[in-house]
Amino acid sequence: MADFDPQILNEPRIAPPEEFQKRARVRSLEEYQEQYDRAAADPEGFWLEKADLVEWFTRPVKTLEWDEPFAKWFVGGKLNVSYNCLDRHLTHRANKPALLWEGEDGKTAEITYAELHGLVCRFANVLLSLDVKAGDCVAIYMPMIPELLVALLACARIGAVHNVVFGGFSAPALADRINDAGAKVLVTADGGYRRGRIVPLKEAADAAAEKCPTIKKVVVVRRTGAEVAWKAGRDFWWEDVMNTAARECAAVPFDSEHPLFILYTSGTTGKPKGVLHTCGGYLVQTTWSTQLIFDLREDDVYWCTADIGWVTGHSYVAYGPLSNGATLVMYEGAPDFPQRDRFWQIVEKYKVSILYTSATAVRAWVQWGREWIDKHDLTSLRLLGTVGEPINPAAWKWYFQVIGRGMCPIVDTWWQTETGSIMISPLPGATPTKPGSATLPLPGIAAKVVTLEGLPVKPGETGYLVIERPWPSMLRTIYGDDERYRRDYWSRVPGKYFTGDAAQCDANGYFWVLGRVDDVIKVAGHRLSTMEIESALVSHPSVAEAACVSRPDEIKGEAIVAFVTLRAGQEMSGALRISISDHVATVIGAIARPAEVRVADLLPKTRSGKIMRRLLRELAQKGGISGDTTTLEDISVIEKLSHYKAAADDE
Ligand code: WTA
């Protein structure tokens, strides 16, 4: 959890830019408050009204069935998510671009709603021909290319459950996620481009599939043309199977609670959890929140820069915007390839009006300097957003002034993989903002800051962020582990959803999310678990024990510091240090590579043998140790660690 400077609470609020406010959906704080109060007085009535934002084949008969901690939303309703994202637009948006795609290598594609509908129907037929049935799981491991969006929607069309694994994860991490979900088919590509290099996705997919007995078929998009290994009978080229597939595929109605996807995310143990989302509630809330928070209009060009491998990509690249019939921009590669103005080139070229990105990206731009921005015309932008981690006020102000010319509201949106949709955020035409605060909960969202006993804390005091009532796009369970779902989310603070975040409310009732209170860390907005990294570290042949903590990082928000003890007879060397870091990258993915690997003779432990992460964190962040060390098994360990820190600095 980052240090919090209470001074920032006193900064004046910034009113929504006037021009924006004039035509916004919600135009004043009073209007927001009126909606919030109405929702609080009758949450079910409020959400039932929001259900009208999507098309149902059969309307729900009941808004919520709540058997804590298990929720069913829009009970009795039947819908098809892909129908809502495609078919319902064909009457009036058939020729509107749904997707403006740019590959890192400069290749582009423009796909209208009618065309996307055709592709999705075809691929849905492909999946059916590969024996995928409603309820079966399909794993997706792809670069950010149009086929990824097609695969997602095709699953939704036939009621298959997608399990997207971020292309930055390695083969073992992919295999774990496929095996946990029991996926039948894997959709991948021969590779993707990242900083001019080819990411060998098929190679990783092959290595994973070897360890996944449930995978019967693999569909491969030809993106790079690179040579790939081939297993006849199991592997199919995308273009081949698409060419023979029929163009028509009826959108079958599914129950509101039919599963839509499983998305693995990191928790407090080494085992990632499969967050399960279902169709009705998820679609209603992502559709609604996209309209409200991005103030989406028919002529907007909307760009959420997240990868579809993370929840932001699911909800705010794919489902929310497409359900609203938006034109979205999707970019395959790195923001600094070939140069540091790639994003601004894209904004200028496509006339992007809404830009939703990570705080890490903003901090990187600040460091890269204005010259990259000043080269481009960014006047098409009218709204900016951030997500995934706290944004420091200095970066916020830079984003507002330099990118937004002081004319674009910034929505700092707080939410989680588990919440499915944005929960706390300014409404861009209504909520005065404070740089660094996600401001106020959306109507219908009962967010509070409380003690572990569930008692409210006073303004300016730190407590736990909880949600007091169920909401439509909430996770339904952890796939295959109802008990863990109950324990992690609904038992820490009795009767309330526990977010894992610490927060404060200020005198205006604004929320300041301070960061995680558990072993989850955010490196460049990517959610990782220190425990997962530790188990990767101890699987290295030279490592005996490991403990990971994070330290603040100017750009990435947090960086990983790994403390290891070596097996008998092993000596630390530069080569071993690299081999240990590389090993983490091989087991999990490059995103989990430690920024530092430090060696100790022993790790500090309590008498009961628990590693004292607090001390390690202090060491990693400040270099020394203060505070209570009386529960330490071997105090000399700390001195040794401090010594090693000095040695590491000398290197
Ligand atoms: C953090 C990402 C501060 C938080 C959508 C949360 C934020 C975790 C914000 C979820 C924000 C997300 N300000 N912190 N605006 N948004 N977080 O599941 O710690 O990848 O619990 O979902 O990110 O991360 P996840």
Boltz pocket constraint, residues with backbone or C-beta under 6 A from the ligand:
constraints:
  - pocket:
      binder: B
      contacts: [[A, 265], [A, 310], [A, 311], [A, 312], [A, 386], [A, 387], [A, 388], [A, 389], [A, 390], [A, 391], [A, 412], [A, 413], [A, 414], [A, 415], [A, 416], [A, 417], [A, 418], [A, 424], [A, 438], [A, 499], [A, 500], [A, 501], [A, 513], [A, 514], [A, 515], [A, 516], [A, 522], [A, 525], [A, 526], [A, 527]]
      max_distance: 6.0
